[in-house]
Amino acid sequence: MKNIYTDTSVIGGCFDNKFKGHSLLLFEAFKTGRLNAKRFEEKLLQANPVM
């Protein structure tokens, strides 16, 4: 199992109207199991293949 560490800006985004929707969706995806460590890594690499 891989650990996923979120930056404090992701947590802070839950309280900022500009980022709230995206931050809450991320946490909801983890809570419901729709997103796990492997899937999260795949999505990150698709978004930024330089990583």
Backbone as CSV, one residue per row, in Angstrom:
resi,resn,N_x,N_y,N_z,CA_x,CA_y,CA_z,C_x,C_y,C_z
1,MET,0.840,-1.172,0.000,0.000,0.000,0.000,0.888,1.238,0.000
2,LYS,0.522,2.198,-0.800,1.247,3.464,-0.846,0.544,4.484,0.023
3,ASN,1.325,5.372,0.565,0.756,6.495,1.312,0.636,7.687,0.392
4,ILE,-0.390,8.447,0.584,-0.569,9.677,-0.183,-0.544,10.836,0.797
5,TYR,0.347,11.747,0.558,0.468,12.914,1.414,-0.063,14.129,0.654
6,THR,-0.979,14.807,1.252,-1.515,15.999,0.611,-0.856,17.229,1.207
7,ASP,-0.679,18.193,0.397,-0.137,19.471,0.818,-1.198,20.179,1.670
8,THR,-0.767,21.041,2.556,-1.733,21.764,3.386,-2.683,22.607,2.555
9,SER,-2.265,22.957,1.340,-3.151,23.761,0.494,-4.383,22.962,0.076
10,VAL,-4.265,21.636,-0.020,-5.422,20.806,-0.359,-6.429,20.842,0.785
11,ILE,-5.921,20.734,2.004,-6.799,20.810,3.170,-7.377,22.207,3.303
12,GLY,-6.534,23.219,3.160,-7.003,24.605,3.226,-7.999,24.922,2.133
13,GLY,-7.864,24.227,0.988,-8.784,24.441,-0.115,-10.220,24.099,0.236
14,CYS,-10.409,23.257,1.240,-11.764,22.905,1.686,-12.490,24.112,2.263
15,PHE,-11.732,25.117,2.663,-12.309,26.303,3.298,-12.216,27.549,2.415
16,ASP,-11.752,27.373,1.190,-11.599,28.485,0.252,-12.571,28.267,-0.899
17,ASN,-13.462,29.205,-1.117,-14.495,29.043,-2.150,-13.930,28.735,-3.526
18,LYS,-12.745,29.252,-3.827,-12.150,29.037,-5.146,-11.766,27.569,-5.364
19,PHE,-11.314,26.885,-4.311,-10.809,25.519,-4.428,-11.661,24.470,-3.712
20,LYS,-12.669,24.913,-3.005,-13.473,24.037,-2.159,-14.011,22.820,-2.903
21,GLY,-14.584,23.036,-4.058,-15.178,21.939,-4.816,-14.178,20.846,-5.146
22,HIS,-13.001,21.232,-5.606,-11.980,20.254,-5.980,-11.415,19.531,-4.761
23,SER,-11.135,20.271,-3.707,-10.580,19.648,-2.496,-11.565,18.659,-1.883
24,LEU,-12.826,19.053,-1.791,-13.821,18.166,-1.196,-14.055,16.923,-2.056
25,LEU,-13.999,17.082,-3.369,-14.142,15.925,-4.261,-13.002,14.932,-4.059
26,LEU,-11.800,15.434,-3.869,-10.658,14.556,-3.640,-10.846,13.752,-2.362
27,PHE,-11.201,14.427,-1.281,-11.401,13.721,-0.016,-12.569,12.738,-0.102
28,GLU,-13.612,13.114,-0.781,-14.769,12.228,-0.938,-14.385,10.972,-1.734
29,ALA,-13.567,11.153,-2.765,-13.129,10.014,-3.569,-12.315,9.033,-2.735
30,PHE,-11.495,9.536,-1.842,-10.735,8.645,-0.960,-11.655,7.957,0.039
31,LYS,-12.578,8.699,0.618,-13.475,8.123,1.621,-14.356,7.021,1.046
32,THR,-14.834,7.208,-0.159,-15.746,6.237,-0.764,-15.019,5.106,-1.487
33,GLY,-13.703,5.210,-1.615,-12.930,4.175,-2.268,-12.871,4.298,-3.783
34,ARG,-13.452,5.357,-4.338,-13.390,5.551,-5.789,-11.972,5.859,-6.244
35,LEU,-11.154,6.355,-5.343,-9.774,6.692,-5.662,-8.894,6.072,-4.597
36,ASN,-7.897,5.355,-5.041,-6.942,4.778,-4.118,-5.544,5.226,-4.523
37,ALA,-4.546,4.773,-3.830,-3.183,5.242,-4.074,-2.753,5.005,-5.519
38,LYS,-3.017,3.827,-6.049,-2.586,3.505,-7.414,-3.299,4.386,-8.432
39,ARG,-4.594,4.504,-8.299,-5.388,5.319,-9.234,-4.979,6.788,-9.138
40,PHE,-4.704,7.259,-7.920,-4.284,8.644,-7.715,-2.964,8.899,-8.433
41,GLU,-2.031,7.972,-8.315,-0.740,8.110,-8.984,-0.917,8.144,-10.506
42,GLU,-1.765,7.275,-11.032,-2.025,7.251,-12.473,-2.590,8.585,-12.947
43,LYS,-3.548,9.124,-12.175,-4.152,10.405,-12.547,-3.119,11.527,-12.523
44,LEU,-2.257,11.528,-11.515,-1.216,12.557,-11.437,-0.277,12.479,-12.626
45,LEU,0.120,11.280,-12.988,1.031,11.120,-14.127,0.358,11.525,-15.430
46,GLN,-0.928,11.290,-15.574,-1.649,11.732,-16.777,-1.688,13.255,-16.837
47,ALA,-1.871,13.885,-15.693,-1.968,15.338,-15.653,-0.618,16.012,-15.836
48,ASN,0.445,15.363,-15.330,1.772,15.944,-15.398,2.790,14.823,-15.624
49,PRO,2.976,14.397,-16.857,3.849,13.256,-17.141,5.321,13.489,-16.805
50,VAL,5.702,14.687,-16.470,7.104,14.992,-16.129,7.465,14.452,-14.753
51,MET,6.466,14.201,-13.906,6.713,13.751,-12.541,7.475,12.447,-12.504
